[in-house]
Amino acid sequence: MEYIVEKIGMSRTISVPAQPVTLLRVLDAKVCEVVEGTAVVAYNSGKKMNKAIEGQQKKYSLSAEFNRFATLEVANTEAGDLDITPLAQASVIRSTFNTKGRGFAGAMKRWNFGGGPASHGHRMGRRTGSIGNAEWPGRVMKGKKMPGHYGNCQNSVKNEIVSYDAENKIIAVLGSVSGANGALGRIKVAK
């Protein structure tokens, strides 16, 4: 079973020793149609509407609060509210989020390079340093760690469920989950 969730942030348990937990809130969602275990699900992402979404809402007779659509594996067999009862028995989930985007980053930030000496008039600073060989092979090898786009890529991680509040639809999972606070992602029941 898959669900759309919002990352609230991190906290810790009050047990001794304390454990770091990430809080995830399951979004309200409507199943529009189910085809062989896969469903079209509408949810609220907080973003603006467009003509395509308005057309989908007319097609499925939805209210204005459901303004995004996704395809998920669900427990439902017919259209209606998304069934979240399997979360009560779940012990491990697989969460998929986009990592924080850091734009164009240098080699020190992106690959944890050491950089040059920090004193005595050097000119290297936070540069990459030499990148290729002189005579052979006479080119930069494929896969060389260099500055470039860093972050904003999909990342999945398995987490153990510490607690689940069915009334508020909040899941506390052990450890960290990628992405910024407020980011939307998916969780899948793994166990």
FENSUL-V404768 format. One record per pair of residues at least 24 apart in sequence whose ideal C-beta (glycine too) atoms are under 7 Angstrom apart, sorted by the first residue. I is the first residue (numbers start at 1). J is the second residue. D is the distance in whole Angstrom. If there is no record, write none. Layout:
I_J_D ; I_J_D
This chain:
1_73_6 ; 1_74_6 ; 1_75_5 ; 1_86_5 ; 1_189_5 ; 2_72_4 ; 2_73_5 ; 2_74_7 ; 2_186_6 ; 2_188_5 ; 3_84_7 ; 3_186_7 ; 3_187_5 ; 4_29_6 ; 4_43_5 ; 4_70_6 ; 4_184_6 ; 4_186_6 ; 5_185_6 ; 5_186_7 ; 5_187_5 ; 6_182_7 ; 6_184_6 ; 7_97_7 ; 7_177_6 ; 7_179_5 ; 7_181_6 ; 7_182_7 ; 7_183_5 ; 7_185_7 ; 8_181_7 ; 9_181_5 ; 10_176_7 ; 13_162_6 ; 19_174_6 ; 20_175_6 ; 20_176_7 ; 21_162_5 ; 21_172_4 ; 21_173_6 ; 21_174_6 ; 22_173_5 ; 22_175_7 ; 22_176_6 ; 22_177_5 ; 23_170_6 ; 23_172_6 ; 24_171_5 ; 24_173_6 ; 24_187_7 ; 25_169_6 ; 25_170_5 ; 26_84_6 ; 26_169_4 ; 26_171_7 ; 29_82_4 ; 30_62_6 ; 30_66_6 ; 30_81_6 ; 30_82_7 ; 31_74_6 ; 31_76_5 ; 31_79_5 ; 31_80_6 ; 31_82_6 ; 32_60_4 ; 32_79_6 ; 33_79_6 ; 34_74_7 ; 34_76_6 ; 34_77_6 ; 34_78_6 ; 34_79_7 ; 37_73_6 ; 38_71_6 ; 38_73_6 ; 39_72_6 ; 39_74_5 ; 39_76_6 ; 40_69_6 ; 40_71_6 ; 41_69_7 ; 41_70_5 ; 41_72_5 ; 41_74_7 ; 41_82_6 ; 42_66_4 ; 42_69_5 ; 43_68_6 ; 43_70_7 ; 45_184_6 ; 84_169_7 ; 86_189_6 ; 87_164_6 ; 87_171_7 ; 88_164_6 ; 88_166_6 ; 90_161_6 ; 90_189_5 ; 90_191_7 ; 91_160_7 ; 91_161_6 ; 91_191_5 ; 92_158_6 ; 92_160_6 ; 92_161_7 ; 92_190_4 ; 92_191_4 ; 93_159_6 ; 93_161_6 ; 93_173_6 ; 93_187_5 ; 93_188_7 ; 93_189_6 ; 93_190_6 ; 94_156_6 ; 94_158_5 ; 94_187_7 ; 94_188_5 ; 94_190_5 ; 95_156_7 ; 95_157_6 ; 95_159_6 ; 95_177_5 ; 95_185_6 ; 95_187_5 ; 96_154_6 ; 96_156_4 ; 96_185_6 ; 96_186_5 ; 97_155_6 ; 97_177_6 ; 97_178_4 ; 97_179_4 ; 97_183_6 ; 97_185_4 ; 98_152_6 ; 98_153_7 ; 98_154_6 ; 98_179_6 ; 98_183_7 ; 99_151_5 ; 99_152_6 ; 99_153_6 ; 99_155_5 ; 99_178_5 ; 99_179_6 ; 100_151_5 ; 100_179_7 ; 100_180_5 ; 101_151_4 ; 101_152_3 ; 102_150_4 ; 102_151_4 ; 104_147_7 ; 104_148_7 ; 104_149_6 ; 105_147_7 ; 105_150_4 ; 106_147_5 ; 107_145_6 ; 107_146_6 ; 107_147_5 ; 109_150_7 ; 110_147_7 ; 110_148_7 ; 110_150_5 ; 111_145_4 ; 158_190_6
